[in-house]
Amino acid sequence: METHFNKMIPENMPYYEHDTEGSDDMPAHLKSIVIGSSVSIPVTNGMLNMGTWQGIYLCEHRNYGGPRKIVITIIGEE
């Protein structure tokens, strides 16, 4: 996946105006827009209810990203 996104949204494009934080910053913003920043995951009887080939991917789009936090919000009934 990383190889594909790096070809689809490369670094150092001349039309990037936001580059003061490094050549990987603007592409990181664009990649996060394409992928999104949240996901809904069904839980049934206390277990993840996902298909055989489904998965959850966490992506760092910066070359040397800093610490990140994951927020999990559970909505439903017991």
N, CA, C, O and CB atoms as a CASP TS submission, in Angstrom:
PFRMAT TS
TARGET T0000
AUTHOR 0000-0000-0000
METHOD Language model
MODEL 1
PARENT N/A
ATOM      1  N   MET     1       0.825  -1.187   0.000  1.00  0.00           N
ATOM      2  CA  MET     1       0.000   0.000   0.000  1.00  0.00           C
ATOM      3  C   MET     1       0.874   1.257   0.000  1.00  0.00           C
ATOM      4  O   MET     1       0.583   2.226  -0.702  1.00  0.00           O
ATOM      5  CB  MET     1      -0.941  -0.005   1.209  1.00  0.00           C
ATOM      6  N   GLU     2       1.935   1.229   0.788  1.00  0.00           N
ATOM      7  CA  GLU     2       2.792   2.413   0.856  1.00  0.00           C
ATOM      8  C   GLU     2       3.405   2.744  -0.502  1.00  0.00           C
ATOM      9  O   GLU     2       3.467   3.909  -0.894  1.00  0.00           O
ATOM     10  CB  GLU     2       3.898   2.205   1.888  1.00  0.00           C
ATOM     11  N   THR     3       3.854   1.721  -1.213  1.00  0.00           N
ATOM     12  CA  THR     3       4.457   1.947  -2.533  1.00  0.00           C
ATOM     13  C   THR     3       3.454   2.584  -3.487  1.00  0.00           C
ATOM     14  O   THR     3       3.796   3.503  -4.231  1.00  0.00           O
ATOM     15  CB  THR     3       4.978   0.624  -3.124  1.00  0.00           C
ATOM     16  N   HIS     4       2.229   2.100  -3.464  1.00  0.00           N
ATOM     17  CA  HIS     4       1.195   2.660  -4.338  1.00  0.00           C
ATOM     18  C   HIS     4       0.934   4.126  -4.000  1.00  0.00           C
ATOM     19  O   HIS     4       0.917   4.973  -4.893  1.00  0.00           O
ATOM     20  CB  HIS     4      -0.107   1.847  -4.218  1.00  0.00           C
ATOM     21  N   PHE     5       0.728   4.432  -2.713  1.00  0.00           N
ATOM     22  CA  PHE     5       0.429   5.808  -2.333  1.00  0.00           C
ATOM     23  C   PHE     5       1.602   6.744  -2.606  1.00  0.00           C
ATOM     24  O   PHE     5       1.391   7.909  -2.945  1.00  0.00           O
ATOM     25  CB  PHE     5       0.052   5.872  -0.865  1.00  0.00           C
ATOM     26  N   ASN     6       2.828   6.259  -2.465  1.00  0.00           N
ATOM     27  CA  ASN     6       3.988   7.105  -2.763  1.00  0.00           C
ATOM     28  C   ASN     6       4.086   7.416  -4.259  1.00  0.00           C
ATOM     29  O   ASN     6       4.576   8.482  -4.631  1.00  0.00           O
ATOM     30  CB  ASN     6       5.277   6.423  -2.286  1.00  0.00           C
ATOM     31  N   LYS     7       3.631   6.510  -5.114  1.00  0.00           N
ATOM     32  CA  LYS     7       3.610   6.788  -6.552  1.00  0.00           C
ATOM     33  C   LYS     7       2.422   7.674  -6.911  1.00  0.00           C
ATOM     34  O   LYS     7       2.528   8.548  -7.771  1.00  0.00           O
ATOM     35  CB  LYS     7       3.556   5.475  -7.357  1.00  0.00           C
ATOM     36  N   MET     8       1.303   7.446  -6.254  1.00  0.00           N
ATOM     37  CA  MET     8       0.100   8.211  -6.537  1.00  0.00           C
ATOM     38  C   MET     8       0.221   9.661  -6.044  1.00  0.00           C
ATOM     39  O   MET     8      -0.252  10.590  -6.698  1.00  0.00           O
ATOM     40  CB  MET     8      -1.109   7.535  -5.892  1.00  0.00           C
ATOM     41  N   ILE     9       0.862   9.838  -4.883  1.00  0.00           N
ATOM     42  CA  ILE     9       1.023  11.157  -4.268  1.00  0.00           C
ATOM     43  C   ILE     9       2.499  11.317  -3.889  1.00  0.00           C
ATOM     44  O   ILE     9       2.864  11.098  -2.733  1.00  0.00           O
ATOM     45  CB  ILE     9       0.082  11.325  -3.004  1.00  0.00           C
ATOM     46  N   PRO    10       3.343  11.694  -4.840  1.00  0.00           N
ATOM     47  CA  PRO    10       4.777  11.765  -4.582  1.00  0.00           C
ATOM     48  C   PRO    10       5.190  13.019  -3.800  1.00  0.00           C
ATOM     49  O   PRO    10       4.425  13.976  -3.692  1.00  0.00           O
ATOM     50  CB  PRO    10       5.525  11.719  -5.889  1.00  0.00           C
ATOM     51  N   GLU    11       6.383  12.994  -3.273  1.00  0.00           N
ATOM     52  CA  GLU    11       6.959  14.159  -2.608  1.00  0.00           C
ATOM     53  C   GLU    11       7.552  15.101  -3.645  1.00  0.00           C
ATOM     54  O   GLU    11       7.728  14.737  -4.808  1.00  0.00           O
ATOM     55  CB  GLU    11       8.035  13.733  -1.583  1.00  0.00           C
ATOM     56  N   ASN    12       7.858  16.320  -3.205  1.00  0.00           N
ATOM     57  CA  ASN    12       8.596  17.317  -3.993  1.00  0.00           C
ATOM     58  C   ASN    12       7.928  17.735  -5.294  1.00  0.00           C
ATOM     59  O   ASN    12       8.612  18.022  -6.276  1.00  0.00           O
ATOM     60  CB  ASN    12       9.942  16.792  -4.305  1.00  0.00           C
ATOM     61  N   MET    13       6.606  17.772  -5.312  1.00  0.00           N
ATOM     62  CA  MET    13       5.938  18.249  -6.519  1.00  0.00           C
ATOM     63  C   MET    13       6.019  19.778  -6.542  1.00  0.00           C
ATOM     64  O   MET    13       5.829  20.413  -5.505  1.00  0.00           O
ATOM     65  CB  MET    13       4.447  17.759  -6.574  1.00  0.00           C
ATOM     66  N   PRO    14       6.291  20.369  -7.682  1.00  0.00           N
ATOM     67  CA  PRO    14       6.511  21.814  -7.740  1.00  0.00           C
ATOM     68  C   PRO    14       5.283  22.648  -7.384  1.00  0.00           C
ATOM     69  O   PRO    14       5.426  23.817  -7.025  1.00  0.00           O
ATOM     70  CB  PRO    14       6.971  22.188  -9.105  1.00  0.00           C
ATOM     71  N   TYR    15       4.092  22.083  -7.472  1.00  0.00           N
ATOM     72  CA  TYR    15       2.876  22.840  -7.167  1.00  0.00           C
ATOM     73  C   TYR    15       2.488  22.779  -5.689  1.00  0.00           C
ATOM     74  O   TYR    15       1.515  23.421  -5.296  1.00  0.00           O
ATOM     75  CB  TYR    15       1.732  22.324  -8.007  1.00  0.00           C
ATOM     76  N   TYR    16       3.219  22.027  -4.855  1.00  0.00           N
ATOM     77  CA  TYR    16       2.939  22.020  -3.418  1.00  0.00           C
ATOM     78  C   TYR    16       3.379  23.357  -2.827  1.00  0.00           C
ATOM     79  O   TYR    16       4.534  23.755  -2.977  1.00  0.00           O
ATOM     80  CB  TYR    16       3.664  20.829  -2.705  1.00  0.00           C
ATOM     81  N   GLU    17       2.470  24.039  -2.166  1.00  0.00           N
ATOM     82  CA  GLU    17       2.794  25.317  -1.534  1.00  0.00           C
ATOM     83  C   GLU    17       3.124  25.145  -0.055  1.00  0.00           C
ATOM     84  O   GLU    17       3.827  25.975   0.520  1.00  0.00           O
ATOM     85  CB  GLU    17       1.634  26.294  -1.696  1.00  0.00           C
ATOM     86  N   HIS    18       2.638  24.102   0.551  1.00  0.00           N
ATOM     87  CA  HIS    18       2.838  23.852   1.983  1.00  0.00           C
ATOM     88  C   HIS    18       3.984  22.859   2.141  1.00  0.00           C
ATOM     89  O   HIS    18       3.764  21.648   2.148  1.00  0.00           O
ATOM     90  CB  HIS    18       1.529  23.310   2.660  1.00  0.00           C
ATOM     91  N   ASP    19       5.211  23.376   2.269  1.00  0.00           N
ATOM     92  CA  ASP    19       6.368  22.480   2.348  1.00  0.00           C
ATOM     93  C   ASP    19       7.393  22.899   3.405  1.00  0.00           C
ATOM     94  O   ASP    19       8.508  22.377   3.426  1.00  0.00           O
ATOM     95  CB  ASP    19       7.042  22.411   1.004  1.00  0.00           C
ATOM     96  N   THR    20       7.026  23.826   4.270  1.00  0.00           N
ATOM     97  CA  THR    20       7.989  24.309   5.267  1.00  0.00           C
ATOM     98  C   THR    20       8.312  23.250   6.333  1.00  0.00           C
ATOM     99  O   THR    20       9.337  23.350   7.007  1.00  0.00           O
ATOM    100  CB  THR    20       7.446  25.566   5.942  1.00  0.00           C
ATOM    101  N   GLU    21       7.459  22.253   6.488  1.00  0.00           N
ATOM    102  CA  GLU    21       7.702  21.202   7.489  1.00  0.00           C
ATOM    103  C   GLU    21       8.393  19.987   6.884  1.00  0.00           C
ATOM    104  O   GLU    21       8.555  18.970   7.559  1.00  0.00           O
ATOM    105  CB  GLU    21       6.386  20.772   8.133  1.00  0.00           C
ATOM    106  N   GLY    22       8.799  20.076   5.637  1.00  0.00           N
ATOM    107  CA  GLY    22       9.493  18.973   4.994  1.00  0.00           C
ATOM    108  C   GLY    22       8.788  18.531   3.734  1.00  0.00           C
ATOM    109  O   GLY    22       7.606  18.810   3.531  1.00  0.00           O
ATOM    110  N   SER    23       9.528  17.837   2.891  1.00  0.00           N
ATOM    111  CA  SER    23       8.977  17.417   1.597  1.00  0.00           C
ATOM    112  C   SER    23       7.901  16.344   1.728  1.00  0.00           C
ATOM    113  O   SER    23       7.154  16.096   0.782  1.00  0.00           O
ATOM    114  CB  SER    23      10.087  16.906   0.711  1.00  0.00           C
ATOM    115  N   ASP    24       7.816  15.703   2.904  1.00  0.00           N
ATOM    116  CA  ASP    24       6.803  14.657   3.106  1.00  0.00           C
ATOM    117  C   ASP    24       5.524  15.181   3.737  1.00  0.00           C
ATOM    118  O   ASP    24       4.562  14.429   3.893  1.00  0.00           O
ATOM    119  CB  ASP    24       7.364  13.556   3.968  1.00  0.00           C
ATOM    120  N   ASP    25       5.495  16.478   4.109  1.00  0.00           N
ATOM    121  CA  ASP    25       4.341  17.002   4.850  1.00  0.00           C
ATOM    122  C   ASP    25       3.095  17.137   3.987  1.00  0.00           C
ATOM    123  O   ASP    25       2.041  16.615   4.350  1.00  0.00           O
ATOM    124  CB  ASP    25       4.681  18.345   5.448  1.00  0.00           C
ATOM    125  N   MET    26       3.188  17.818   2.865  1.00  0.00           N
ATOM    126  CA  MET    26       2.012  17.995   2.003  1.00  0.00           C
ATOM    127  C   MET    26       1.511  16.660   1.474  1.00  0.00           C
ATOM    128  O   MET    26       0.302  16.429   1.497  1.00  0.00           O
ATOM    129  CB  MET    26       2.341  18.927   0.833  1.00  0.00           C
ATOM    130  N   PRO    27       2.382  15.763   0.997  1.00  0.00           N
ATOM    131  CA  PRO    27       1.876  14.453   0.585  1.00  0.00           C
ATOM    132  C   PRO    27       1.175  13.712   1.725  1.00  0.00           C
ATOM    133  O   PRO    27       0.208  12.988   1.484  1.00  0.00           O
ATOM    134  CB  PRO    27       3.016  13.606   0.051  1.00  0.00           C
ATOM    135  N   ALA    28       1.647  13.881   2.960  1.00  0.00           N
ATOM    136  CA  ALA    28       1.002  13.225   4.100  1.00  0.00           C
ATOM    137  C   ALA    28      -0.425  13.726   4.284  1.00  0.00           C
ATOM    138  O   ALA    28      -1.327  12.941   4.576  1.00  0.00           O
ATOM    139  CB  ALA    28       1.811  13.459   5.382  1.00  0.00           C
ATOM    140  N   HIS    29      -0.633  15.030   4.115  1.00  0.00           N
ATOM    141  CA  HIS    29      -1.988  15.582   4.215  1.00  0.00           C
ATOM    142  C   HIS    29      -2.884  15.003   3.119  1.00  0.00           C
ATOM    143  O   HIS    29      -4.019  14.604   3.381  1.00  0.00           O
ATOM    144  CB  HIS    29      -1.953  17.127   4.118  1.00  0.00           C
ATOM    145  N   LEU    30      -2.372  14.962   1.912  1.00  0.00           N
ATOM    146  CA  LEU    30      -3.167  14.434   0.798  1.00  0.00           C
ATOM    147  C   LEU    30      -3.496  12.960   0.985  1.00  0.00           C
ATOM    148  O   LEU    30      -4.621  12.537   0.716  1.00  0.00           O
ATOM    149  CB  LEU    30      -2.426  14.631  -0.517  1.00  0.00           C
ATOM    150  N   LYS    31      -2.528  12.175   1.442  1.00  0.00           N
ATOM    151  CA  LYS    31      -2.767  10.743   1.669  1.00  0.00           C
ATOM    152  C   LYS    31      -3.811  10.530   2.752  1.00  0.00           C
ATOM    153  O   LYS    31      -4.639   9.626   2.646  1.00  0.00           O
ATOM    154  CB  LYS    31      -1.464  10.032   2.054  1.00  0.00           C
ATOM    155  N   SER    32      -3.778  11.357   3.797  1.00  0.00           N
ATOM    156  CA  SER    32      -4.770  11.186   4.864  1.00  0.00           C
ATOM    157  C   SER    32      -6.169  11.561   4.381  1.00  0.00           C
ATOM    158  O   SER    32      -7.159  11.013   4.866  1.00  0.00           O
ATOM    159  CB  SER    32      -4.391  12.036   6.087  1.00  0.00           C
ATOM    160  N   ILE    33      -6.258  12.494   3.426  1.00  0.00           N
ATOM    161  CA  ILE    33      -7.563  12.830   2.850  1.00  0.00           C
ATOM    162  C   ILE    33      -8.092  11.655   2.038  1.00  0.00           C
ATOM    163  O   ILE    33      -9.277  11.331   2.115  1.00  0.00           O
ATOM    164  CB  ILE    33      -7.465  14.097   1.963  1.00  0.00           C
ATOM    165  N   VAL    34      -7.229  11.020   1.267  1.00  0.00           N
ATOM    166  CA  VAL    34      -7.644   9.893   0.425  1.00  0.00           C
ATOM    167  C   VAL    34      -8.084   8.704   1.282  1.00  0.00           C
ATOM    168  O   VAL    34      -9.116   8.093   1.006  1.00  0.00           O
ATOM    169  CB  VAL    34      -6.497   9.473  -0.516  1.00  0.00           C
ATOM    170  N   ILE    35      -7.315   8.375   2.312  1.00  0.00           N
ATOM    171  CA  ILE    35      -7.599   7.204   3.145  1.00  0.00           C
ATOM    172  C   ILE    35      -8.677   7.492   4.184  1.00  0.00           C
ATOM    173  O   ILE    35      -9.496   6.621   4.475  1.00  0.00           O
ATOM    174  CB  ILE    35      -6.329   6.735   3.839  1.00  0.00           C
ATOM    175  N   GLY    36      -8.689   8.687   4.743  1.00  0.00           N
ATOM    176  CA  GLY    36      -9.629   9.030   5.798  1.00  0.00           C
ATOM    177  C   GLY    36      -8.980   8.861   7.165  1.00  0.00           C
ATOM    178  O   GLY    36      -7.912   8.264   7.298  1.00  0.00           O
ATOM    179  N   SER    37      -9.644   9.394   8.165  1.00  0.00           N
ATOM    180  CA  SER    37      -9.053   9.369   9.501  1.00  0.00           C
ATOM    181  C   SER    37      -9.898   8.634  10.530  1.00  0.00           C
ATOM    182  O   SER    37      -9.586   8.660  11.721  1.00  0.00           O
ATOM    183  CB  SER    37      -8.817  10.764   9.970  1.00  0.00           C
ATOM    184  N   SER    38     -10.955   7.985  10.088  1.00  0.00           N
ATOM    185  CA  SER    38     -11.764   7.222  11.034  1.00  0.00           C
ATOM    186  C   SER    38     -12.391   6.031  10.326  1.00  0.00           C
ATOM    187  O   SER    38     -12.468   5.981   9.099  1.00  0.00           O
ATOM    188  CB  SER    38     -12.856   8.111  11.672  1.00  0.00           C
ATOM    189  N   VAL    39     -12.832   5.083  11.126  1.00  0.00           N
ATOM    190  CA  VAL    39     -13.444   3.881  10.573  1.00  0.00           C
ATOM    191  C   VAL    39     -14.495   3.375  11.563  1.00  0.00           C
ATOM    192  O   VAL    39     -14.328   3.498  12.776  1.00  0.00           O
ATOM    193  CB  VAL    39     -12.368   2.782  10.280  1.00  0.00           C
ATOM    194  N   SER    40     -15.562   2.813  11.039  1.00  0.00           N
ATOM    195  CA  SER    40     -16.578   2.162  11.869  1.00  0.00           C
ATOM    196  C   SER    40     -16.402   0.657  11.727  1.00  0.00           C
ATOM    197  O   SER    40     -16.334   0.130  10.617  1.00  0.00           O
ATOM    198  CB  SER    40     -18.031   2.604  11.460  1.00  0.00           C
ATOM    199  N   ILE    41     -16.331  -0.016  12.846  1.00  0.00           N
ATOM    200  CA  ILE    41     -16.101  -1.459  12.844  1.00  0.00           C
ATOM    201  C   ILE    41     -17.237  -2.127  13.604  1.00  0.00           C
ATOM    202  O   ILE    41     -17.444  -1.833  14.782  1.00  0.00           O
ATOM    203  CB  ILE    41     -14.717  -1.817  13.477  1.00  0.00           C
ATOM    204  N   PRO    42     -17.971  -3.012  12.961  1.00  0.00           N
ATOM    205  CA  PRO    42     -19.058  -3.687  13.673  1.00  0.00           C
ATOM    206  C   PRO    42     -18.520  -4.692  14.693  1.00  0.00           C
ATOM    207  O   PRO    42     -17.560  -5.422  14.441  1.00  0.00           O
ATOM    208  CB  PRO    42     -19.982  -4.397  12.677  1.00  0.00           C
ATOM    209  N   VAL    43     -19.174  -4.697  15.847  1.00  0.00           N
ATOM    210  CA  VAL    43     -18.849  -5.661  16.903  1.00  0.00           C
ATOM    211  C   VAL    43     -20.132  -6.414  17.219  1.00  0.00           C
ATOM    212  O   VAL    43     -21.165  -5.805  17.500  1.00  0.00           O
ATOM    213  CB  VAL    43     -18.256  -4.952  18.196  1.00  0.00           C
ATOM    214  N   THR    44     -20.063  -7.745  17.172  1.00  0.00           N
ATOM    215  CA  THR    44     -21.213  -8.583  17.460  1.00  0.00           C
ATOM    216  C   THR    44     -20.840  -9.569  18.556  1.00  0.00           C
ATOM    217  O   THR    44     -19.857 -10.300  18.434  1.00  0.00           O
ATOM    218  CB  THR    44     -21.698  -9.322  16.189  1.00  0.00           C
ATOM    219  N   ASN    45     -21.615  -9.588  19.611  1.00  0.00           N
ATOM    220  CA  ASN    45     -21.354 -10.469  20.758  1.00  0.00           C
ATOM    221  C   ASN    45     -19.925 -10.312  21.291  1.00  0.00           C
ATOM    222  O   ASN    45     -19.273 -11.294  21.644  1.00  0.00           O
ATOM    223  CB  ASN    45     -21.599 -11.928  20.365  1.00  0.00           C
ATOM    224  N   GLY    46     -19.451  -9.065  21.342  1.00  0.00           N
ATOM    225  CA  GLY    46     -18.132  -8.779  21.892  1.00  0.00           C
ATOM    226  C   GLY    46     -16.967  -9.099  20.976  1.00  0.00           C
ATOM    227  O   GLY    46     -15.818  -9.016  21.408  1.00  0.00           O
ATOM    228  N   MET    47     -17.221  -9.464  19.721  1.00  0.00           N
ATOM    229  CA  MET    47     -16.157  -9.824  18.774  1.00  0.00           C
ATOM    230  C   MET    47     -16.233  -8.906  17.554  1.00  0.00           C
ATOM    231  O   MET    47     -17.315  -8.486  17.142  1.00  0.00           O
ATOM    232  CB  MET    47     -16.274 -11.324  18.343  1.00  0.00           C
ATOM    233  N   LEU    48     -15.046  -8.599  16.976  1.00  0.00           N
ATOM    234  CA  LEU    48     -15.042  -7.847  15.728  1.00  0.00           C
ATOM    235  C   LEU    48     -15.797  -8.651  14.677  1.00  0.00           C
ATOM    236  O   LEU    48     -15.554  -9.846  14.513  1.00  0.00           O
ATOM    237  CB  LEU    48     -13.587  -7.538  15.259  1.00  0.00           C
ATOM    238  N   ASN    49     -16.700  -8.008  13.974  1.00  0.00           N
ATOM    239  CA  ASN    49     -17.520  -8.680  12.976  1.00  0.00           C
ATOM    240  C   ASN    49     -17.043  -8.254  11.595  1.00  0.00           C
ATOM    241  O   ASN    49     -17.678  -7.451  10.910  1.00  0.00           O
ATOM    242  CB  ASN    49     -19.033  -8.356  13.174  1.00  0.00           C
ATOM    243  N   MET    50     -15.899  -8.822  11.209  1.00  0.00           N
ATOM    244  CA  MET    50     -15.296  -8.479   9.929  1.00  0.00           C
ATOM    245  C   MET    50     -15.168  -9.733   9.079  1.00  0.00           C
ATOM    246  O   MET    50     -15.101 -10.851   9.591  1.00  0.00           O
ATOM    247  CB  MET    50     -13.918  -7.808  10.128  1.00  0.00           C
ATOM    248  N   GLY    51     -15.136  -9.519   7.758  1.00  0.00           N
ATOM    249  CA  GLY    51     -15.005 -10.635   6.838  1.00  0.00           C
ATOM    250  C   GLY    51     -13.610 -11.234   6.851  1.00  0.00           C
ATOM    251  O   GLY    51     -12.693 -10.687   7.463  1.00  0.00           O
ATOM    252  N   THR    52     -13.462 -12.335   6.187  1.00  0.00           N
ATOM    253  CA  THR    52     -12.200 -13.070   6.148  1.00  0.00           C
ATOM    254  C   THR    52     -11.051 -12.212   5.660  1.00  0.00           C
ATOM    255  O   THR    52      -9.958 -12.284   6.223  1.00  0.00           O
ATOM    256  CB  THR    52     -12.333 -14.286   5.267  1.00  0.00           C
ATOM    257  N   TRP    53     -11.258 -11.403   4.634  1.00  0.00           N
ATOM    258  CA  TRP    53     -10.174 -10.640   4.017  1.00  0.00           C
ATOM    259  C   TRP    53     -10.181  -9.175   4.430  1.00  0.00           C
ATOM    260  O   TRP    53      -9.447  -8.371   3.855  1.00  0.00           O
ATOM    261  CB  TRP    53     -10.265 -10.741   2.517  1.00  0.00           C
ATOM    262  N   GLN    54     -10.990  -8.818   5.407  1.00  0.00           N
ATOM    263  CA  GLN    54     -11.016  -7.438   5.877  1.00  0.00           C
ATOM    264  C   GLN    54      -9.962  -7.242   6.960  1.00  0.00           C
ATOM    265  O   GLN    54      -9.626  -8.170   7.696  1.00  0.00           O
ATOM    266  CB  GLN    54     -12.419  -7.067   6.409  1.00  0.00           C
ATOM    267  N   GLY    55      -9.454  -6.039   7.045  1.00  0.00           N
ATOM    268  CA  GLY    55      -8.457  -5.726   8.064  1.00  0.00           C
ATOM    269  C   GLY    55      -8.516  -4.255   8.421  1.00  0.00           C
ATOM    270  O   GLY    55      -9.198  -3.471   7.760  1.00  0.00           O
ATOM    271  N   ILE    56      -7.808  -3.890   9.453  1.00  0.00           N
ATOM    272  CA  ILE    56      -7.692  -2.508   9.900  1.00  0.00           C
ATOM    273  C   ILE    56      -6.236  -2.108   9.697  1.00  0.00           C
ATOM    274  O   ILE    56      -5.333  -2.750  10.233  1.00  0.00           O
ATOM    275  CB  ILE    56      -8.146  -2.332  11.411  1.00  0.00           C
ATOM    276  N   TYR    57      -6.011  -1.066   8.936  1.00  0.00           N
ATOM    277  CA  TYR    57      -4.656  -0.604   8.654  1.00  0.00           C
ATOM    278  C   TYR    57      -4.420   0.745   9.312  1.00  0.00           C
ATOM    279  O   TYR    57      -5.229   1.662   9.166  1.00  0.00           O
ATOM    280  CB  TYR    57      -4.414  -0.513   7.135  1.00  0.00           C
ATOM    281  N   LEU    58      -3.326   0.867  10.028  1.00  0.00           N
ATOM    282  CA  LEU    58      -2.896   2.145  10.586  1.00  0.00           C
ATOM    283  C   LEU    58      -1.717   2.616   9.748  1.00  0.00           C
ATOM    284  O   LEU    58      -0.732   1.893   9.598  1.00  0.00           O
ATOM    285  CB  LEU    58      -2.512   2.022  12.115  1.00  0.00           C
ATOM    286  N   CYS    59      -1.810   3.813   9.208  1.00  0.00           N
ATOM    287  CA  CYS    59      -0.781   4.304   8.285  1.00  0.00           C
ATOM    288  C   CYS    59      -0.122   5.558   8.838  1.00  0.00           C
ATOM    289  O   CYS    59      -0.802   6.463   9.321  1.00  0.00           O
ATOM    290  CB  CYS    59      -1.386   4.592   6.899  1.00  0.00           C
ATOM    291  N   GLU    60       1.181   5.608   8.767  1.00  0.00           N
ATOM    292  CA  GLU    60       1.948   6.821   9.063  1.00  0.00           C
ATOM    293  C   GLU    60       2.442   7.354   7.731  1.00  0.00           C
ATOM    294  O   GLU    60       3.209   6.684   7.039  1.00  0.00           O
ATOM    295  CB  GLU    60       3.150   6.540  10.064  1.00  0.00           C
ATOM    296  N   HIS    61       2.011   8.551   7.366  1.00  0.00           N
ATOM    297  CA  HIS    61       2.345   9.102   6.060  1.00  0.00           C
ATOM    298  C   HIS    61       3.591   9.977   6.076  1.00  0.00           C
ATOM    299  O   HIS    61       4.129  10.312   5.020  1.00  0.00           O
ATOM    300  CB  HIS    61       1.190   9.894   5.538  1.00  0.00           C
ATOM    301  N   ARG    62       4.053  10.349   7.262  1.00  0.00           N
ATOM    302  CA  ARG    62       5.293  11.122   7.344  1.00  0.00           C
ATOM    303  C   ARG    62       6.465  10.151   7.359  1.00  0.00           C
ATOM    304  O   ARG    62       6.341   9.039   7.872  1.00  0.00           O
ATOM    305  CB  ARG    62       5.310  12.041   8.611  1.00  0.00           C
ATOM    306  N   ASN    63       7.595  10.558   6.807  1.00  0.00           N
ATOM    307  CA  ASN    63       8.783   9.701   6.811  1.00  0.00           C
ATOM    308  C   ASN    63       9.287   9.446   8.229  1.00  0.00           C
ATOM    309  O   ASN    63       9.747   8.348   8.544  1.00  0.00           O
ATOM    310  CB  ASN    63       9.894  10.333   5.972  1.00  0.00           C
ATOM    311  N   TYR    64       9.196  10.464   9.076  1.00  0.00           N
ATOM    312  CA  TYR    64       9.628  10.336  10.469  1.00  0.00           C
ATOM    313  C   TYR    64       8.558  10.945  11.361  1.00  0.00           C
ATOM    314  O   TYR    64       8.773  11.979  11.993  1.00  0.00           O
ATOM    315  CB  TYR    64      11.014  11.027  10.704  1.00  0.00           C
ATOM    316  N   GLY    65       7.410  10.296  11.403  1.00  0.00           N
ATOM    317  CA  GLY    65       6.282  10.810  12.169  1.00  0.00           C
ATOM    318  C   GLY    65       6.533  10.755  13.667  1.00  0.00           C
ATOM    319  O   GLY    65       7.304   9.926  14.150  1.00  0.00           O
ATOM    320  N   GLY    66       5.883  11.634  14.385  1.00  0.00           N
ATOM    321  CA  GLY    66       6.002  11.671  15.837  1.00  0.00           C
ATOM    322  C   GLY    66       5.025  10.724  16.495  1.00  0.00           C
ATOM    323  O   GLY    66       4.404   9.894  15.830  1.00  0.00           O
ATOM    324  N   PRO    67       4.890  10.851  17.805  1.00  0.00           N
ATOM    325  CA  PRO    67       3.955   9.980  18.531  1.00  0.00           C
ATOM    326  C   PRO    67       2.510  10.241  18.095  1.00  0.00           C
ATOM    327  O   PRO    67       2.135  11.373  17.788  1.00  0.00           O
ATOM    328  CB  PRO    67       4.095  10.193  20.054  1.00  0.00           C
ATOM    329  N   ARG    68       1.722   9.193  18.076  1.00  0.00           N
ATOM    330  CA  ARG    68       0.310   9.280  17.686  1.00  0.00           C
ATOM    331  C   ARG    68      -0.549   8.683  18.793  1.00  0.00           C
ATOM    332  O   ARG    68      -0.069   7.889  19.601  1.00  0.00           O
ATOM    333  CB  ARG    68       0.053   8.546  16.333  1.00  0.00           C
ATOM    334  N   LYS    69      -1.811   9.066  18.824  1.00  0.00           N
ATOM    335  CA  LYS    69      -2.779   8.512  19.768  1.00  0.00           C
ATOM    336  C   LYS    69      -3.912   7.886  18.976  1.00  0.00           C
ATOM    337  O   LYS    69      -4.284   8.370  17.907  1.00  0.00           O
ATOM    338  CB  LYS    69      -3.317   9.606  20.745  1.00  0.00           C
ATOM    339  N   ILE    70      -4.446   6.815  19.510  1.00  0.00           N
ATOM    340  CA  ILE    70      -5.613   6.170  18.923  1.00  0.00           C
ATOM    341  C   ILE    70      -6.773   6.363  19.891  1.00  0.00           C
ATOM    342  O   ILE    70      -6.654   6.073  21.082  1.00  0.00           O
ATOM    343  CB  ILE    70      -5.350   4.645  18.633  1.00  0.00           C
ATOM    344  N   VAL    71      -7.882   6.848  19.377  1.00  0.00           N
ATOM    345  CA  VAL    71      -9.084   7.053  20.182  1.00  0.00           C
ATOM    346  C   VAL    71     -10.119   6.038  19.732  1.00  0.00           C
ATOM    347  O   VAL    71     -10.435   5.947  18.546  1.00  0.00           O
ATOM    348  CB  VAL    71      -9.630   8.518  20.048  1.00  0.00           C
ATOM    349  N   ILE    72     -10.638   5.287  20.669  1.00  0.00           N
ATOM    350  CA  ILE    72     -11.669   4.279  20.378  1.00  0.00           C
ATOM    351  C   ILE    72     -12.935   4.690  21.113  1.00  0.00           C
ATOM    352  O   ILE    72     -12.931   4.863  22.332  1.00  0.00           O
ATOM    353  CB  ILE    72     -11.208   2.829  20.806  1.00  0.00           C
ATOM    354  N   THR    73     -14.018   4.843  20.362  1.00  0.00           N
ATOM    355  CA  THR    73     -15.321   5.191  20.929  1.00  0.00           C
ATOM    356  C   THR    73     -16.265   4.039  20.618  1.00  0.00           C
ATOM    357  O   THR    73     -16.445   3.674  19.456  1.00  0.00           O
ATOM    358  CB  THR    73     -15.868   6.561  20.354  1.00  0.00           C
ATOM    359  N   ILE    74     -16.860   3.475  21.642  1.00  0.00           N
ATOM    360  CA  ILE    74     -17.790   2.368  21.461  1.00  0.00           C
ATOM    361  C   ILE    74     -19.203   2.881  21.671  1.00  0.00           C
ATOM    362  O   ILE    74     -19.526   3.461  22.708  1.00  0.00           O
ATOM    363  CB  ILE    74     -17.472   1.199  22.435  1.00  0.00           C
ATOM    364  N   ILE    75     -20.033   2.657  20.672  1.00  0.00           N
ATOM    365  CA  ILE    75     -21.413   3.098  20.720  1.00  0.00           C
ATOM    366  C   ILE    75     -22.309   1.872  20.573  1.00  0.00           C
ATOM    367  O   ILE    75     -22.117   1.072  19.657  1.00  0.00           O
ATOM    368  CB  ILE    75     -21.709   4.155  19.612  1.00  0.00           C
ATOM    369  N   GLY    76     -23.261   1.721  21.444  1.00  0.00           N
ATOM    370  CA  GLY    76     -24.172   0.579  21.323  1.00  0.00           C
ATOM    371  C   GLY    76     -24.767   0.197  22.644  1.00  0.00           C
ATOM    372  O   GLY    76     -24.751   0.960  23.610  1.00  0.00           O
ATOM    373  N   GLU    77     -25.287  -0.992  22.665  1.00  0.00           N
ATOM    374  CA  GLU    77     -25.936  -1.516  23.856  1.00  0.00           C
ATOM    375  C   GLU    77     -25.206  -2.752  24.347  1.00  0.00           C
ATOM    376  O   GLU    77     -24.555  -3.464  23.583  1.00  0.00           O
ATOM    377  CB  GLU    77     -27.409  -1.839  23.576  1.00  0.00           C
ATOM    378  N   GLU    78     -25.331  -2.981  25.621  1.00  0.00           N
ATOM    379  CA  GLU    78     -24.713  -4.185  26.207  1.00  0.00           C
ATOM    380  C   GLU    78     -25.636  -5.360  26.111  1.00  0.00           C
ATOM    381  O   GLU    78     -25.288  -6.455  26.551  1.00  0.00           O
ATOM    382  CB  GLU    78     -24.332  -3.953  27.661  1.00  0.00           C
TER
END
